[in-house]
């Protein structure tokens, strides 16, 4: 269908050029014939010749003008068709990536849970082994729960979700969240610089979701680099500034305008090794927006990513 449209439009452009040249040629021939006729009939006065010349130029300009307008219209049509097909392909790719990622994210924990339960059922294990298998199944169950919660939250945010806001101590919330990650993780180095007494008006659970999603993003894409979290207040502009920094490969320049889109993930699901559904940064963006704030990406130096969230301060 796409190539058929291109063929039809190309034919119309060629036909337009042909008919423009033909009409211009015929207009010129008529003009020359009228001039010759004036010479024969001896009515070749300056006024008559000037009238024929003006009429010839007017018709020539009309032919050229109408041809250009029609040609530009066709070119605009080609551009619109190309943009429509590009958007259709992009949407199809996003849907395909989303289905592949969700299928994998659902199947993987379920497989682990089933395997753990079958192991516990069929074998007599030592107490320590039972504990280890049970903890593995529980972790996968929590992972599955987080996935379902993210899908539900993303659906709510699409429908102008109303947050239950109250004054919260953002400094305490950030510090407690960081400490939980420090206690759980043995493979990642977390450093922090949290200013005290930074308060905002917001939904505590949702604001915590901003931080956890950004930390999880840094863990997945930071390639085991140190993760630095900072919180400060800019009283002049009336905003709290939360930053999550890593020293991974960063985000390619051509991808930076897309990373906050729903279900968007860099690369193909068939070759990607990192887990996820493409909802994390989308949820961060929508929650920040719902709190009157914003989230932005910046390059870290010498390499890596910085995600900066700004939220309105309250006294």
C-alpha positions as CSV (number, residue, x, y, z in Angstrom):
1,X,0.0,0.0,0.0
2,X,2.8,2.4,0.9
3,X,4.7,1.8,-2.4
4,X,1.5,2.0,-4.4
5,X,0.8,5.4,-2.9
6,X,4.3,6.5,-3.9
7,X,3.9,5.2,-7.4
8,X,0.5,7.0,-7.9
9,X,1.9,10.3,-6.4
10,X,5.1,10.1,-8.6
11,X,2.9,9.5,-11.7
12,X,0.8,12.6,-10.7
13,X,3.9,14.7,-10.3
14,X,5.3,13.6,-13.7
15,X,1.9,14.3,-15.3
16,X,1.8,17.7,-13.6
17,X,5.2,18.6,-15.0
18,X,4.2,17.4,-18.5
19,X,0.9,19.3,-18.6
20,X,2.6,22.4,-17.2
21,X,5.2,22.3,-20.0
22,X,2.5,21.5,-22.6
23,X,0.2,24.3,-21.5
24,X,3.1,26.8,-21.4
25,X,4.2,25.7,-24.9
26,X,0.6,26.1,-26.3
27,X,0.2,29.5,-24.6
28,X,3.4,30.6,-26.3
29,X,2.3,29.3,-29.7
30,X,-1.1,31.1,-29.4
31,X,0.8,34.3,-28.5
32,X,3.1,34.0,-31.4
33,X,0.2,33.2,-33.8
34,X,-1.7,36.3,-32.6
35,X,1.4,38.5,-33.1
36,X,1.8,37.1,-36.7
37,X,-1.9,37.7,-37.3
38,X,-1.5,41.3,-36.2
39,X,1.3,41.8,-38.7
40,X,-0.8,40.3,-41.6
41,X,-3.9,42.3,-40.8
42,X,-1.9,45.5,-40.3
43,X,-3.4,46.1,-36.9
44,X,0.0,46.0,-35.1
45,X,-0.4,49.0,-33.0
46,X,1.7,49.4,-29.8
47,X,-1.5,49.2,-27.6
48,X,-2.7,46.0,-29.2
49,X,0.8,44.4,-29.0
50,X,1.1,45.4,-25.4
51,X,-2.3,44.0,-24.6
52,X,-1.4,40.6,-26.2
53,X,2.0,40.6,-24.3
54,X,0.3,41.3,-21.0
55,X,-2.3,38.6,-21.6
56,X,0.4,36.1,-22.5
57,X,2.4,36.8,-19.4
58,X,-0.7,36.7,-17.2
59,X,-1.6,33.2,-18.6
60,X,2.0,32.0,-18.3
61,X,2.1,33.1,-14.6
62,X,-1.2,31.5,-14.0
63,X,-0.1,28.2,-15.5
64,X,3.2,28.3,-13.5
65,X,1.5,29.3,-10.3
66,X,-1.2,26.7,-10.4
67,X,1.4,24.0,-11.3
68,X,3.5,25.0,-8.3
69,X,0.5,25.0,-5.9
70,X,-0.5,21.6,-7.1
71,X,3.1,20.3,-7.0
72,X,3.5,21.6,-3.4
73,X,0.2,20.0,-2.4
74,X,1.4,16.7,-3.8
75,X,4.7,17.0,-1.9
76,X,2.9,17.8,1.3
77,X,0.8,14.7,0.7
78,X,3.9,12.6,0.3
79,X,5.2,13.9,3.6
80,X,2.0,13.3,5.4
81,X,1.8,9.7,4.1
82,X,5.5,9.1,5.1
83,X,4.8,10.5,8.6
84,X,1.7,8.4,8.9
85,X,3.5,5.2,7.9
86,X,6.4,6.1,10.2
87,X,4.1,6.6,13.2
88,X,2.2,3.4,12.3
89,X,5.5,1.4,12.3
90,X,6.7,3.1,15.5
91,X,3.4,2.2,17.2
92,X,3.5,-1.4,15.9
93,X,7.1,-1.7,17.2
94,X,6.2,-0.3,20.6
95,X,3.2,-2.7,20.9
96,X,5.4,-5.7,19.8
97,X,8.1,-4.7,22.3
98,X,5.6,-4.3,25.0
99,X,3.9,-7.6,24.4
100,X,7.3,-9.3,24.3
101,X,8.6,-7.6,27.5
102,X,5.3,-8.2,29.5
103,X,5.2,-11.8,28.3
104,X,8.8,-12.3,29.5
105,X,8.3,-10.4,32.7
106,X,5.2,-12.4,33.6
107,X,6.6,-15.8,32.5
108,X,9.9,-15.5,34.2
109,X,8.7,-15.1,37.8
110,X,5.9,-17.6,37.3
111,X,8.4,-20.2,36.0
112,X,10.6,-19.6,39.1
113,X,7.7,-19.8,41.5
114,X,6.3,-23.0,39.9
115,X,9.8,-24.6,39.9
116,X,10.3,-23.7,43.6
117,X,6.9,-25.1,44.6
118,X,7.5,-28.3,42.7
119,X,10.9,-28.6,44.3
120,X,9.4,-28.2,47.8
121,X,6.6,-30.7,46.9
122,X,8.7,-33.5,45.4
123,X,11.9,-33.4,47.5
124,X,12.8,-33.5,51.1
125,X,15.1,-30.6,51.7
126,X,17.2,-29.4,54.6
127,X,15.8,-26.4,56.5
128,X,18.4,-24.0,55.0
129,X,17.6,-25.2,51.5
130,X,13.8,-24.8,52.1
131,X,14.4,-21.3,53.3
132,X,16.5,-20.5,50.2
133,X,14.0,-21.9,47.8
134,X,11.1,-20.2,49.6
135,X,12.9,-16.8,49.6
136,X,13.6,-17.1,45.8
137,X,9.9,-17.8,45.2
138,X,8.9,-14.9,47.4
139,X,11.2,-12.5,45.6
140,X,9.7,-13.5,42.2
141,X,6.3,-13.1,43.7
142,X,7.1,-9.6,44.8
143,X,8.6,-8.9,41.3
144,X,5.3,-10.1,39.7
145,X,3.3,-7.9,42.1
146,X,5.4,-4.9,41.2
147,X,4.8,-5.5,37.5
148,X,1.1,-5.7,38.0
149,X,1.1,-2.6,40.2
150,X,3.0,-0.7,37.5
151,X,0.5,-1.7,34.9
152,X,-2.4,-0.6,37.0
153,X,-0.7,2.6,38.0
154,X,0.1,3.5,34.4
155,X,-3.5,2.9,33.5
156,X,-4.7,5.2,36.4
157,X,-2.2,7.9,35.4
158,X,-3.6,7.9,31.9
159,X,-7.0,8.7,33.3
160,X,-6.0,11.9,35.2
161,X,-5.4,10.2,38.5
162,X,-6.0,12.4,41.5
163,X,-3.2,12.2,44.1
164,X,-3.9,12.3,47.8
165,X,-1.6,15.1,48.8
166,X,-0.3,16.2,52.2
167,X,2.8,17.9,53.6
168,X,5.6,15.3,53.6
169,X,9.2,15.4,54.8
170,X,10.9,14.6,51.5
171,X,14.3,14.4,53.2
172,X,13.2,11.6,55.5
173,X,11.4,9.8,52.7
174,X,14.5,9.9,50.5
175,X,16.9,8.8,53.3
176,X,14.8,5.9,54.4
177,X,14.4,4.7,50.8
178,X,18.2,4.9,50.2
179,X,18.9,3.0,53.4
180,X,16.5,0.2,52.3
181,X,18.5,-0.2,49.1
182,X,21.8,-0.1,51.0
183,X,20.6,-2.9,53.3
184,X,19.3,-5.1,50.4
185,X,22.0,-4.7,47.9
186,X,25.5,-6.3,48.2
187,X,26.6,-5.5,44.6
188,X,25.9,-1.8,44.3
189,X,27.5,1.2,45.9
190,X,25.1,3.9,47.0
191,X,26.2,7.3,48.0
192,X,23.9,10.2,49.0
193,X,23.8,13.8,49.9
194,X,20.4,14.6,51.4
195,X,19.6,18.1,52.6
196,X,17.5,18.1,55.8
197,X,14.1,19.7,56.2
198,X,13.0,19.7,52.6
199,X,9.2,19.6,52.5
200,X,6.7,19.2,49.6
201,X,3.0,18.8,49.3
202,X,2.4,15.4,47.7
203,X,1.4,11.7,47.8
204,X,4.1,10.0,49.8
205,X,3.7,6.6,48.1
206,X,3.8,8.1,44.7
207,X,6.8,10.3,45.4
208,X,8.6,7.3,46.8
209,X,7.7,5.5,43.5
210,X,9.6,8.3,41.7
211,X,12.8,7.5,43.6
212,X,12.5,3.7,43.5
213,X,11.9,3.7,39.8
214,X,14.9,6.0,39.2
215,X,17.1,3.8,41.4
216,X,15.9,0.6,39.7
217,X,16.7,2.2,36.4
218,X,20.2,3.1,37.5
219,X,20.7,-0.4,38.7
220,X,19.5,-2.0,35.4
221,X,21.4,0.4,33.1
222,X,24.3,1.7,35.2
223,X,26.4,-1.4,34.6
224,X,27.2,-1.9,38.3
225,X,28.6,1.6,38.6
226,X,28.2,3.6,41.8
227,X,24.8,5.3,42.2
228,X,24.6,8.7,43.8
229,X,21.4,10.2,45.1
230,X,21.1,13.8,46.1
231,X,18.3,16.1,47.4
232,X,18.5,19.8,47.8
233,X,16.2,22.8,47.8
234,X,16.2,25.8,45.5
235,X,14.3,28.3,47.6
236,X,14.8,31.1,45.0
237,X,12.8,29.1,42.5
238,X,10.7,27.3,45.1
239,X,11.6,23.7,44.1
240,X,13.1,20.6,45.6
241,X,15.7,19.0,43.4
242,X,16.1,15.2,43.5
243,X,18.9,13.7,41.4
244,X,19.8,10.1,40.7
245,X,23.2,9.7,39.0
246,X,25.0,6.7,37.6
247,X,28.2,6.2,35.6
248,X,26.9,3.7,33.0
249,X,26.9,4.1,29.2
250,X,24.2,6.8,29.4
251,X,21.4,7.3,26.8
252,X,22.1,7.8,23.1
253,X,21.4,11.3,21.8
254,X,18.7,10.1,19.3
255,X,16.8,8.2,22.1
256,X,16.6,11.1,24.7
257,X,13.3,12.5,23.4
258,X,11.6,9.1,23.7
259,X,12.7,7.7,27.1
260,X,9.7,9.1,29.0
261,X,7.2,7.7,26.6
262,X,4.9,4.9,27.6
263,X,6.3,1.4,26.9
264,X,9.4,2.8,25.2
265,X,12.7,0.9,25.7
266,X,15.9,1.3,23.8
267,X,16.6,-1.5,21.4
268,X,14.7,-4.6,20.6
269,X,13.1,-7.0,23.1
270,X,14.5,-9.9,21.2
271,X,18.1,-8.8,21.9
272,X,17.7,-6.9,25.1
273,X,19.2,-8.4,28.2
274,X,17.8,-6.0,30.9
275,X,14.4,-6.6,32.5
276,X,11.5,-4.2,32.3
277,X,8.4,-3.1,30.5
278,X,9.2,0.5,29.5
279,X,6.8,1.9,32.2
280,X,9.3,3.1,34.9
281,X,10.3,6.5,33.5
282,X,6.8,7.1,32.1
283,X,5.4,6.7,35.6
284,X,8.1,9.0,37.0
285,X,7.2,11.6,34.4
286,X,3.5,11.4,35.0
287,X,3.8,11.5,38.8
288,X,6.1,14.5,38.7
289,X,3.7,16.2,36.4
290,X,0.8,15.4,38.7
291,X,2.7,17.1,41.5
292,X,3.3,20.2,39.5
293,X,6.9,19.2,38.9
294,X,9.1,17.8,36.1
295,X,11.7,15.3,35.3
296,X,14.6,15.7,32.9
297,X,17.7,13.8,31.7
298,X,21.2,15.1,31.7
299,X,24.6,13.7,30.8
300,X,26.9,12.7,33.7
301,X,30.6,13.5,33.5
302,X,32.7,11.8,32.4
303,X,30.0,9.3,31.5
304,X,26.6,8.1,32.7
305,X,23.1,9.5,33.3
306,X,21.6,12.1,35.6
307,X,17.8,12.1,36.2
308,X,16.7,15.3,37.8
309,X,13.2,15.7,39.4
310,X,11.9,19.1,40.5
311,X,8.9,19.3,42.8
312,X,7.4,22.5,44.4
313,X,8.5,23.3,47.9
314,X,6.2,24.1,50.8
315,X,7.2,25.9,54.0
